[in-house]
């Protein structure tokens, strides 16, 4: 995986990372905050409600019918229910007992 990532990154970015790492290793004794370059910085995925709001806002702004945004919103709800059902089925196991 590292090799694929390394091959995909331009050499200028690799050099920039090496310079940052060298500077951090040199200065970390005096200023530990320089090691923050090593922390992973990820953005969180949007929530279902955030996506719904975005769809409604973009459909209104673009003049698209509200029906299309509603269909997409319902599709997201269906997908969410599918995931919940799959989790429940996995939790029950292959041989569920009869419920009375």
PyMOL commands that set and color helices and strands:
alter all, ss='L'
color gray80, all
select helices_A, chain A and resi 2-8+11-27+32-38+48-62+66-92
alter helices_A, ss='H'
color red, helices_A
deselect
rebuild
show_as cartoon
